[in-house]
């Protein structure tokens, strides 16, 4: 087209369409035609977008120069055009530096995420290791700070288990012989011990329940209740002495006979020692823990319920709650991941947007003599949404308001 025109017209066309002389070469070089794969990828990453913005800026700048003759405030407009090129140059530098910054932030984020994963896994392992100790601590705090005498309840029930175990071991031969005489068959010992243990456990718990009721009646000075429960307590004493403590004392007779010759304890001596043993064991266990544990056990069995909290007592700690250090660490790491994600996203988005915004400013300068974007973008919040951009350009295009703010700032400086 240039060869078929006169020299003057050819010169004018060359000036108007001067980007045609280099844009194909620039685009081919930026696309990396004929280069190795990694070289072409590097050129496309670092050069393609700046080259496209530069070529677009050249075309729009020529169009802007053609409209200078019909514009008002020509000096301000030409100054704004130069500032637009300055913004494009800064945006390209920001773009190249932003790519390097993005890969640096990506490496830091990967290392930080690996550190978070390692410390998170270590924190979980610590929580698993310390959970049993924390559980014991929580149980002890709840038990010690509770108005319910749980220690006495546990000790009472544990003591009943010990008594039931001892008397099961002592009375098993007698029970086996009795059932063998009745049935005429030799019953296995293990077949007898389990039901015998349960029977003795309930009987011992019942003896403590009778003793607790007897003490309550004495405190209330209820004569009729004292007499009735006293008879029941005597019967309980007789049953336990004859069937349990007597066997226990009989098992000690060989030990007595070892230190004396012709030792004969007799029925009265056996029953007397059994009564003293019963009274001593019941007295010691009652005053130590059973006086407080037995009423609570009776409340639970009777379904009356147990009051755990009362008045202004402090709330007890959770048994299986995680530690506050672990929760604070999770919050800190979550906050760090959120901040690092926003920083990584900004370093990925802002560099190309700088160049695109600078190229768009050429178009808005041609149409409205104003810049649409204020460069450079410092963070994601500096990128306005579409509605704000439309309102901003509409406000600048109002009659009598065609003032180039950026030019004014440069002139003031």
Kinemage of the C-alpha trace (Angstrom):
@kinemage 1
@onewidth
@group {chain A} dominant
@subgroup {mainchain}
@vectorlist {calphas} color= white
{ca unk a 1} P 0.000 0.000 0.000
{ca unk a 2} L 2.874 2.362 0.784
{ca unk a 3} L 4.640 1.599 -2.516
{ca unk a 4} L 1.647 2.664 -4.676
{ca unk a 5} L 1.320 6.192 -3.199
{ca unk a 6} L 3.222 9.408 -3.609
{ca unk a 7} L 6.153 10.213 -1.379
{ca unk a 8} L 4.325 12.829 0.727
{ca unk a 9} L 1.244 10.661 1.208
{ca unk a 10} L 3.501 7.697 1.821
{ca unk a 11} L 5.292 9.634 4.546
{ca unk a 12} L 1.966 10.606 6.129
{ca unk a 13} L 0.728 7.019 6.054
{ca unk a 14} L 4.014 5.810 7.493
{ca unk a 15} L 3.636 8.201 10.401
{ca unk a 16} L -0.015 7.275 10.968
{ca unk a 17} L 0.538 3.539 10.721
{ca unk a 18} L 4.048 3.382 12.124
{ca unk a 19} L 3.230 0.427 14.457
{ca unk a 20} L 2.914 -1.759 11.353
{ca unk a 21} L 6.677 -1.540 10.872
{ca unk a 22} L 7.519 -3.412 14.066
{ca unk a 23} L 4.426 -5.026 15.567
{ca unk a 24} L 4.751 -8.302 13.672
{ca unk a 25} L 8.407 -8.630 14.618
{ca unk a 26} L 7.625 -7.769 18.244
{ca unk a 27} L 4.775 -10.282 18.396
{ca unk a 28} L 6.832 -13.020 16.769
{ca unk a 29} L 9.695 -12.423 19.152
{ca unk a 30} L 7.392 -12.274 22.194
{ca unk a 31} L 5.610 -15.494 21.102
{ca unk a 32} L 8.944 -17.262 20.718
{ca unk a 33} L 8.454 -18.794 17.298
{ca unk a 34} L 11.193 -21.295 16.524
{ca unk a 35} L 12.662 -21.157 20.030
{ca unk a 36} L 12.988 -24.002 22.462
{ca unk a 37} L 10.027 -24.794 24.637
{ca unk a 38} L 11.338 -23.250 27.850
{ca unk a 39} L 12.642 -20.164 26.014
{ca unk a 40} L 9.285 -19.640 24.282
{ca unk a 41} L 7.426 -20.120 27.565
{ca unk a 42} L 9.677 -17.556 29.236
{ca unk a 43} L 9.125 -15.027 26.458
{ca unk a 44} L 5.367 -15.538 26.541
{ca unk a 45} L 5.377 -15.106 30.305
{ca unk a 46} L 7.569 -11.998 30.509
{ca unk a 47} L 7.158 -10.275 27.112
{ca unk a 48} L 3.834 -11.105 25.454
{ca unk a 49} L 1.559 -8.966 27.634
{ca unk a 50} L 3.913 -5.935 27.758
{ca unk a 51} L 4.364 -6.107 23.962
{ca unk a 52} L 0.594 -6.212 23.377
{ca unk a 53} L 0.106 -3.245 25.740
{ca unk a 54} L 2.922 -1.331 24.053
{ca unk a 55} L 1.476 -1.893 20.553
{ca unk a 56} L -2.005 -0.911 21.743
{ca unk a 57} L -0.552 2.200 23.358
{ca unk a 58} L 1.148 3.146 20.099
{ca unk a 59} L -2.073 2.857 18.077
{ca unk a 60} L -4.169 4.792 20.600
{ca unk a 61} L -1.453 7.439 21.043
{ca unk a 62} L -1.522 8.127 17.311
{ca unk a 63} L -5.296 8.448 17.488
{ca unk a 64} L -4.960 10.807 20.468
{ca unk a 65} L -2.496 12.977 18.542
{ca unk a 66} L -4.949 13.258 15.655
{ca unk a 67} L -7.639 14.569 18.033
{ca unk a 68} L -5.417 17.211 19.642
{ca unk a 69} L -6.492 19.816 17.088
{ca unk a 70} L -10.151 19.600 18.116
{ca unk a 71} L -9.636 19.325 21.885
{ca unk a 72} L -9.646 21.927 24.594
{ca unk a 73} L -6.820 22.094 27.123
{ca unk a 74} L -4.380 20.564 24.634
{ca unk a 75} L -1.361 20.966 26.895
{ca unk a 76} L -3.067 19.114 29.716
{ca unk a 77} L -4.164 16.391 27.306
{ca unk a 78} L -0.661 15.900 25.870
{ca unk a 79} L 0.760 15.879 29.383
{ca unk a 80} L -1.805 13.228 30.344
{ca unk a 81} L -0.721 11.175 27.322
{ca unk a 82} L 2.901 11.317 28.455
{ca unk a 83} L 1.852 10.376 31.986
{ca unk a 84} L -0.052 7.419 30.536
{ca unk a 85} L 3.135 6.198 28.860
{ca unk a 86} L 4.934 6.701 32.139
{ca unk a 87} L 2.297 4.571 33.886
{ca unk a 88} L 2.676 1.896 31.208
{ca unk a 89} L 6.430 1.812 31.736
{ca unk a 90} L 6.002 1.520 35.498
{ca unk a 91} L 3.366 -1.172 35.033
{ca unk a 92} L 5.716 -3.237 32.861
{ca unk a 93} L 8.458 -2.957 35.499
{ca unk a 94} L 5.905 -3.886 38.195
{ca unk a 95} L 4.810 -6.803 36.014
{ca unk a 96} L 8.329 -8.234 35.727
{ca unk a 97} L 9.069 -7.656 39.375
{ca unk a 98} L 5.662 -9.039 40.311
{ca unk a 99} L 6.350 -12.346 38.547
{ca unk a 100} L 9.572 -12.760 40.513
{ca unk a 101} L 7.766 -11.686 43.684
{ca unk a 102} L 4.998 -14.217 43.028
{ca unk a 103} L 7.421 -17.137 42.731
{ca unk a 104} L 9.232 -15.940 45.835
{ca unk a 105} L 5.942 -15.703 47.775
{ca unk a 106} L 4.942 -19.105 46.418
{ca unk a 107} L 8.164 -20.659 47.708
{ca unk a 108} L 7.722 -18.959 51.091
{ca unk a 109} L 4.084 -20.108 51.240
{ca unk a 110} L 5.052 -23.722 50.414
{ca unk a 111} L 7.762 -23.727 53.087
{ca unk a 112} L 5.379 -22.086 55.578
{ca unk a 113} L 2.607 -24.538 54.735
{ca unk a 114} L 5.009 -27.433 55.242
{ca unk a 115} L 6.004 -25.943 58.595
{ca unk a 116} L 2.344 -25.532 59.549
{ca unk a 117} L 1.660 -29.156 58.572
{ca unk a 118} L 4.630 -30.434 60.603
{ca unk a 119} L 3.804 -28.367 63.675
{ca unk a 120} L 0.116 -29.212 63.296
{ca unk a 121} L 0.912 -32.924 63.183
{ca unk a 122} L 3.206 -32.544 66.182
{ca unk a 123} L 0.477 -30.656 68.065
{ca unk a 124} L -2.002 -33.434 67.318
{ca unk a 125} L 0.501 -36.028 68.569
{ca unk a 126} L 1.021 -33.987 71.731
{ca unk a 127} L -2.734 -33.764 72.254
{ca unk a 128} L -3.043 -37.542 71.872
{ca unk a 129} L -0.180 -38.117 74.326
{ca unk a 130} L -1.451 -35.614 76.897
{ca unk a 131} L -5.137 -36.567 76.604
{ca unk a 132} L -4.981 -39.351 79.268
{ca unk a 133} L -3.214 -37.006 81.701
{ca unk a 134} L -5.690 -34.237 80.918
{ca unk a 135} L -8.538 -36.699 81.426
{ca unk a 136} L -7.158 -37.698 84.829
{ca unk a 137} L -6.717 -34.037 85.733
{ca unk a 138} L -10.262 -33.191 84.635
{ca unk a 139} L -11.737 -36.142 86.537
{ca unk a 140} L -9.810 -35.234 89.682
{ca unk a 141} L -10.854 -31.577 89.447
{ca unk a 142} L -14.500 -32.509 88.913
{ca unk a 143} L -14.435 -35.030 91.736
{ca unk a 144} L -12.642 -32.797 94.228
{ca unk a 145} L -14.733 -29.696 93.488
{ca unk a 146} L -18.090 -31.490 93.400
{ca unk a 147} L -20.468 -31.288 96.369
{ca unk a 148} L -21.233 -34.969 95.785
{ca unk a 149} L -18.769 -37.171 97.760
{ca unk a 150} L -17.644 -39.182 94.745
{ca unk a 151} L -14.460 -40.296 96.511
{ca unk a 152} L -16.525 -41.775 99.324
{ca unk a 153} L -18.877 -43.410 96.804
{ca unk a 154} L -15.987 -45.022 94.926
{ca unk a 155} L -14.298 -46.161 98.130
{ca unk a 156} L -17.552 -47.608 99.501
{ca unk a 157} L -18.258 -49.541 96.331
{ca unk a 158} L -14.613 -50.636 96.093
{ca unk a 159} L -14.657 -51.848 99.699
{ca unk a 160} L -17.839 -53.801 99.025
{ca unk a 161} L -16.119 -55.435 96.069
{ca unk a 162} L -13.145 -56.383 98.274
{ca unk a 163} L -15.404 -57.871 100.961
{ca unk a 164} L -17.419 -59.766 98.363
{ca unk a 165} L -14.218 -61.125 96.803
{ca unk a 166} L -12.788 -62.232 100.183
{ca unk a 167} L -15.972 -63.861 101.382
{ca unk a 168} L -16.481 -65.510 97.995
{ca unk a 169} L -13.071 -67.120 98.317
{ca unk a 170} L -13.746 -68.149 101.949
{ca unk a 171} L -17.286 -69.478 101.555
{ca unk a 172} L -16.923 -71.181 98.170
{ca unk a 173} L -15.983 -74.628 99.667
{ca unk a 174} L -18.981 -74.481 102.024
{ca unk a 175} L -21.384 -73.539 99.230
{ca unk a 176} L -19.946 -76.188 96.891
{ca unk a 177} L -20.330 -78.869 99.580
{ca unk a 178} L -23.875 -77.716 100.345
{ca unk a 179} L -24.997 -77.814 96.689
{ca unk a 180} L -23.201 -81.116 96.161
{ca unk a 181} L -25.074 -82.671 99.096
{ca unk a 182} L -28.363 -81.335 97.786
{ca unk a 183} L -27.885 -82.311 94.125
{ca unk a 184} L -25.627 -85.316 94.619
{ca unk a 185} L -23.268 -84.038 91.949
{ca unk a 186} L -19.902 -82.336 92.141
{ca unk a 187} L -20.511 -78.854 90.775
{ca unk a 188} L -17.568 -76.948 89.202
{ca unk a 189} L -16.117 -74.234 91.422
{ca unk a 190} L -16.100 -71.548 88.736
{ca unk a 191} L -19.785 -72.201 88.127
{ca unk a 192} L -20.485 -71.291 91.782
{ca unk a 193} L -18.128 -68.370 92.312
{ca unk a 194} L -19.655 -65.844 89.896
{ca unk a 195} L -23.269 -65.961 91.192
{ca unk a 196} L -21.933 -66.260 94.765
{ca unk a 197} L -19.822 -63.116 94.252
{ca unk a 198} L -22.820 -61.129 92.953
{ca unk a 199} L -25.021 -62.392 95.809
{ca unk a 200} L -22.444 -61.397 98.444
{ca unk a 201} L -21.883 -58.007 96.803
{ca unk a 202} L -25.581 -57.135 96.982
{ca unk a 203} L -25.793 -58.432 100.539
{ca unk a 204} L -22.859 -56.299 101.703
{ca unk a 205} L -24.286 -53.211 99.958
{ca unk a 206} L -27.597 -53.953 101.671
{ca unk a 207} L -25.910 -54.159 105.071
{ca unk a 208} L -24.434 -50.684 104.568
{ca unk a 209} L -27.840 -49.423 103.431
{ca unk a 210} L -29.452 -50.779 106.630
{ca unk a 211} L -26.709 -49.185 108.732
{ca unk a 212} L -27.189 -45.832 106.947
{ca unk a 213} L -30.946 -45.929 107.535
{ca unk a 214} L -30.374 -46.863 111.193
{ca unk a 215} L -28.058 -43.852 111.682
{ca unk a 216} L -30.569 -41.509 110.021
{ca unk a 217} L -33.315 -42.744 112.323
{ca unk a 218} L -31.121 -42.114 115.363
{ca unk a 219} L -30.404 -38.551 114.167
{ca unk a 220} L -34.138 -37.896 113.742
{ca unk a 221} L -34.882 -39.592 117.134
{ca unk a 222} L -37.664 -41.633 115.579
{ca unk a 223} L -38.204 -44.295 118.266
{ca unk a 224} L -40.396 -46.617 116.209
{ca unk a 225} L -38.036 -46.485 113.250
{ca unk a 226} L -35.050 -47.040 115.546
{ca unk a 227} L -36.659 -50.140 117.055
{ca unk a 228} L -37.692 -51.611 113.695
{ca unk a 229} L -34.411 -50.976 111.951
{ca unk a 230} L -32.509 -52.097 115.084
{ca unk a 231} L -34.173 -55.503 114.820
{ca unk a 232} L -33.281 -55.618 111.119
{ca unk a 233} L -29.670 -54.679 111.959
{ca unk a 234} L -29.491 -57.483 114.529
{ca unk a 235} L -30.727 -59.936 111.886
{ca unk a 236} L -28.139 -58.576 109.416
{ca unk a 237} L -25.464 -58.984 112.106
{ca unk a 238} L -26.542 -62.582 112.733
{ca unk a 239} L -26.602 -63.504 109.032
{ca unk a 240} L -23.228 -61.968 108.259
{ca unk a 241} L -21.555 -63.333 111.407
{ca unk a 242} L -22.904 -66.860 110.981
{ca unk a 243} L -22.468 -67.238 107.236
{ca unk a 244} L -19.549 -64.907 106.433
{ca unk a 245} L -17.416 -63.807 109.357
{ca unk a 246} L -17.623 -67.188 111.081
{ca unk a 247} L -16.069 -68.824 108.053
{ca unk a 248} L -13.452 -66.114 108.035
{ca unk a 249} L -12.587 -66.767 111.700
{ca unk a 250} L -12.586 -70.536 111.112
{ca unk a 251} L -9.989 -70.069 108.411
{ca unk a 252} L -7.772 -68.436 111.055
{ca unk a 253} L -8.062 -71.299 113.570
{ca unk a 254} L -4.977 -73.140 112.207
{ca unk a 255} L -2.973 -69.964 112.743
{ca unk a 256} L -4.208 -69.744 116.362
{ca unk a 257} L -3.434 -73.437 116.950
{ca unk a 258} L 0.114 -72.973 115.639
{ca unk a 259} L 1.058 -70.909 118.703
{ca unk a 260} L -0.807 -72.901 121.385
{ca unk a 261} L -1.251 -76.538 122.327
{ca unk a 262} L -4.659 -78.186 122.455
{ca unk a 263} L -6.302 -75.008 121.174
{ca unk a 264} L -10.092 -75.202 121.132
{ca unk a 265} L -11.891 -72.005 120.205
{ca unk a 266} L -15.473 -73.274 120.579
{ca unk a 267} L -18.709 -71.932 119.122
{ca unk a 268} L -19.006 -69.012 121.507
{ca unk a 269} L -15.434 -67.886 120.946
{ca unk a 270} L -15.878 -68.155 117.192
{ca unk a 271} L -19.098 -66.168 117.210
{ca unk a 272} L -17.651 -63.613 119.650
{ca unk a 273} L -14.562 -62.992 117.533
{ca unk a 274} L -16.773 -62.844 114.430
{ca unk a 275} L -18.969 -60.197 116.068
{ca unk a 276} L -15.932 -58.119 117.038
{ca unk a 277} L -14.509 -58.430 113.520
{ca unk a 278} L -17.852 -57.410 112.013
{ca unk a 279} L -18.162 -54.450 114.380
{ca unk a 280} L -14.556 -53.314 113.791
{ca unk a 281} L -14.762 -53.515 110.012
{ca unk a 282} L -18.153 -51.818 109.857
{ca unk a 283} L -17.075 -49.067 112.284
{ca unk a 284} L -13.810 -48.259 110.499
{ca unk a 285} L -15.300 -48.315 107.026
{ca unk a 286} L -18.381 -46.396 108.143
{ca unk a 287} L -16.572 -43.498 109.788
{ca unk a 288} L -13.918 -43.317 107.055
{ca unk a 289} L -16.047 -43.267 103.891
{ca unk a 290} L -19.256 -45.316 104.034
{ca unk a 291} L -21.151 -42.680 106.055
{ca unk a 292} L -20.871 -40.308 103.079
{ca unk a 293} L -20.826 -42.783 100.195
{ca unk a 294} L -23.751 -45.018 101.182
{ca unk a 295} L -26.488 -42.304 101.078
{ca unk a 296} L -25.361 -41.250 97.593
{ca unk a 297} L -25.444 -44.868 96.389
{ca unk a 298} L -28.956 -45.219 97.825
{ca unk a 299} L -30.090 -42.028 96.051
{ca unk a 300} L -28.772 -43.374 92.761
{ca unk a 301} L -30.414 -46.780 93.265
{ca unk a 302} L -33.719 -45.201 94.297
{ca unk a 303} L -33.678 -42.844 91.296
{ca unk a 304} L -33.873 -39.674 93.404
{ca unk a 305} L -31.027 -38.060 91.453
{ca unk a 306} L -27.857 -36.390 92.601
{ca unk a 307} L -27.322 -32.597 92.503
{ca unk a 308} L -23.989 -31.935 90.806
{ca unk a 309} L -23.996 -28.136 90.993
{ca unk a 310} L -25.520 -25.874 93.544
{ca unk a 311} L -25.594 -22.137 94.106
{ca unk a 312} L -22.648 -20.171 92.821
{ca unk a 313} L -20.276 -23.071 92.357
{ca unk a 314} L -17.854 -22.830 89.488
{ca unk a 315} L -18.420 -24.824 86.347
{ca unk a 316} L -16.233 -27.893 86.163
{ca unk a 317} L -13.701 -28.428 83.459
{ca unk a 318} L -14.399 -30.556 80.406
{ca unk a 319} L -12.908 -34.012 80.680
{ca unk a 320} L -11.858 -34.424 77.054
{ca unk a 321} L -11.455 -30.762 76.079
{ca unk a 322} L -8.406 -29.815 74.019
{ca unk a 323} L -5.806 -27.518 75.518
{ca unk a 324} L -6.002 -23.755 75.050
{ca unk a 325} L -2.491 -23.750 73.554
{ca unk a 326} L -3.653 -26.115 70.805
{ca unk a 327} L -6.716 -23.971 70.055
{ca unk a 328} L -4.614 -20.778 69.981
{ca unk a 329} L -2.089 -22.458 67.686
{ca unk a 330} L -4.880 -23.515 65.301
{ca unk a 331} L -6.270 -19.950 65.285
{ca unk a 332} L -2.834 -18.450 64.641
{ca unk a 333} L -2.062 -20.872 61.831
{ca unk a 334} L -5.490 -20.332 60.272
{ca unk a 335} L -4.975 -16.554 60.388
{ca unk a 336} L -1.494 -16.957 58.869
{ca unk a 337} L -2.843 -19.164 56.057
{ca unk a 338} L -5.564 -16.606 55.314
{ca unk a 339} L -3.093 -13.701 55.196
{ca unk a 340} L -0.565 -15.654 53.153
{ca unk a 341} L -3.300 -16.744 50.741
{ca unk a 342} L -4.411 -13.162 50.213
{ca unk a 343} L -0.797 -12.060 49.734
{ca unk a 344} L -0.134 -14.863 47.252
{ca unk a 345} L -3.342 -14.097 45.348
{ca unk a 346} L -2.444 -10.394 45.198
{ca unk a 347} L 1.074 -11.143 43.939
{ca unk a 348} L -0.457 -13.349 41.228
{ca unk a 349} L -3.239 -11.003 40.106
{ca unk a 350} L -1.782 -7.502 40.476
{ca unk a 351} L 1.238 -7.702 38.075
{ca unk a 352} L -0.761 -8.489 34.895
{ca unk a 353} L -3.581 -6.181 35.983
{ca unk a 354} L -1.101 -3.305 36.204
{ca unk a 355} L -0.273 -3.679 32.502
{ca unk a 356} L -3.905 -4.231 31.466
{ca unk a 357} L -5.037 -1.174 33.450
{ca unk a 358} L -2.297 0.964 31.872
{ca unk a 359} L -3.443 -0.162 28.404
{ca unk a 360} L -7.087 0.611 29.267
{ca unk a 361} L -6.054 4.083 30.438
{ca unk a 362} L -4.971 4.833 26.853
{ca unk a 363} L -8.509 4.060 25.680
{ca unk a 364} L -10.235 6.105 28.362
{ca unk a 365} L -7.816 8.976 27.742
{ca unk a 366} L -8.842 8.966 24.070
{ca unk a 367} L -12.567 8.839 24.876
{ca unk a 368} L -12.912 10.995 27.994
{ca unk a 369} L -9.543 12.724 28.456
{ca unk a 370} L -9.249 11.016 31.830
{ca unk a 371} L -7.642 7.927 33.284
{ca unk a 372} L -9.911 5.204 34.531
{ca unk a 373} L -7.395 3.594 36.911
{ca unk a 374} L -5.045 5.156 39.426
{ca unk a 375} L -1.763 3.272 39.095
{ca unk a 376} L 0.042 1.494 40.572
{ca unk a 377} L -2.207 -1.012 42.367
{ca unk a 378} L -0.826 -1.593 45.854
{ca unk a 379} L -3.270 -4.285 47.004
{ca unk a 380} L -6.487 -6.014 46.009
{ca unk a 381} L -8.602 -3.324 47.690
{ca unk a 382} L -7.208 -0.699 45.321
{ca unk a 383} L -8.938 -2.495 42.421
{ca unk a 384} L -12.366 -0.910 42.376
{ca unk a 385} L -15.462 -2.755 41.281
{ca unk a 386} L -17.196 -2.003 37.996
{ca unk a 387} L -19.933 0.188 39.491
{ca unk a 388} L -17.422 2.468 41.208
{ca unk a 389} L -15.406 2.761 38.020
{ca unk a 390} L -18.499 3.724 35.984
{ca unk a 391} L -19.564 6.277 38.614
{ca unk a 392} L -16.045 7.700 38.701
{ca unk a 393} L -15.761 8.140 34.936
{ca unk a 394} L -19.294 9.566 34.763
{ca unk a 395} L -18.468 12.135 37.444
{ca unk a 396} L -15.322 13.186 35.619
{ca unk a 397} L -17.184 13.598 32.303
{ca unk a 398} L -19.749 16.066 33.665
{ca unk a 399} L -19.721 19.483 32.001
{ca unk a 400} L -17.303 21.891 33.663
{ca unk a 401} L -15.611 19.010 35.457
{ca unk a 402} L -13.106 17.972 32.787
{ca unk a 403} L -10.087 18.346 35.030
{ca unk a 404} L -7.167 15.989 34.894
{ca unk a 405} L -6.537 15.173 38.498
{ca unk a 406} L -3.286 13.387 37.891
{ca unk a 407} L -1.933 16.260 35.777
{ca unk a 408} L -2.843 18.660 38.542
{ca unk a 409} L -0.942 16.538 41.019
{ca unk a 410} L 2.175 16.530 38.819
{ca unk a 411} L 1.903 20.295 38.293
{ca unk a 412} L 1.584 20.874 42.040
{ca unk a 413} L 4.684 18.805 42.610
